Amino acid sequence: MQGDELESTKHIGAFLDSKCIGVLSLFLAKTERLPDSSQYQLRGMAVHPEHQGMNIGKKLILYSVKELQKMNTEVVWCNAREIAVGFYKKINFEVISNQFEIPDVGPHYLMFKKLI
Ligand SMILES: CC(C)(COP(=O)(O)OP(=O)(O)OC[C@H]1O[C@@H](n2cnc3c(N)ncnc32)[C@H](O)[C@@H]1OP(=O)(O)O)[C@@H](O)C(=O)NCCC(=O)NCCS
């Protein structure tokens, strides 16, 4: 993704026997829908299909939240696929938008979680 190699971008992985089975990336990016000055965008959240439903996604996010808090980030947000909204709600993200379409990907909602 654009910005992958910026120093401010963080890529976090879950590993099993040295194999990466889950990923997410954190980009220093703002949405004007939130007032906070210090924001990170969560992108590329995925767990390998064979390892889904084992709390790996949840652990990746909770680890990321701790890292972002250490950096005094106020809020993390994402464009959540409709099918993943329930997952983000479980980890206390809130929906802040109506449904919108991302071309070739499908329906999404803007979601966020306060960190401070
Ligand atoms: C969405 C995804 C990242 C979730 O990762 P995961 O490791 O399977 O999820 P976890 O096991 O950590 O789930 C944590 C909790 O969320 C729930 N959950 C997981 N996926 C869910 C979903 N799609 N809808 C509703 N709840 C969901 C789990 O049941 C679990 O609940 P619990 O704490 O009560 O047991 C994973 O399914 C995935 O990679 N999907 C395909 C890619 C994708 O859609 N990514 C999101 C793009 S925005």
The ligand as an ORCA input file, in Angstrom:
! r2SCAN-3c Opt
* xyz 0 1
  C     -11.993    -10.349     10.283
  C     -10.780    -11.176     10.729
  C      -9.516    -10.317     10.685
  C     -11.027    -11.624     12.193
  O      -9.880    -12.296     12.679
  P     -10.019    -13.612     13.595
  O      -8.686    -13.955     14.124
  O     -10.736    -14.659     12.826
  O     -10.988    -13.073     14.748
  P     -10.885    -13.433     16.305
  O     -10.844    -14.913     16.467
  O      -9.795    -12.666     16.946
  O     -12.295    -12.883     16.801
  C     -12.459    -12.035     17.952
  C     -13.945    -11.975     18.274
  O     -14.645    -11.425     17.148
  C     -15.629    -12.356     16.667
  N     -15.601    -12.272     15.189
  C     -14.603    -12.619     14.364
  N     -14.916    -12.368     13.090
  C     -16.172    -11.851     13.110
  C     -17.055    -11.384     12.115
  N     -16.713    -11.379     10.821
  N     -18.276    -10.915     12.507
  C     -18.635    -10.899     13.814
  N     -17.809    -11.308     14.818
  C     -16.603    -11.789     14.464
  C     -15.183    -13.717     17.170
  O     -16.262    -14.589     17.292
  C     -14.566    -13.365     18.514
  O     -15.598    -13.186     19.475
  P     -15.407    -13.629     21.013
  O     -14.354    -12.718     21.592
  O     -16.751    -13.440     21.629
  O     -14.967    -15.066     20.985
  C     -10.600    -12.466      9.879
  O     -11.808    -13.183      9.865
  C     -10.189    -12.192      8.435
  O      -8.997    -12.111      8.125
  N     -11.155    -12.051      7.525
  C     -10.873    -11.836      6.102
  C     -10.261    -10.477      5.835
  C     -11.113     -9.345      6.369
  O     -12.328     -9.315      6.184
  N     -10.435     -8.398      7.024
  C     -11.082     -7.200      7.563
  C     -11.004     -6.122      6.527
  S     -11.724     -4.615      7.126
*
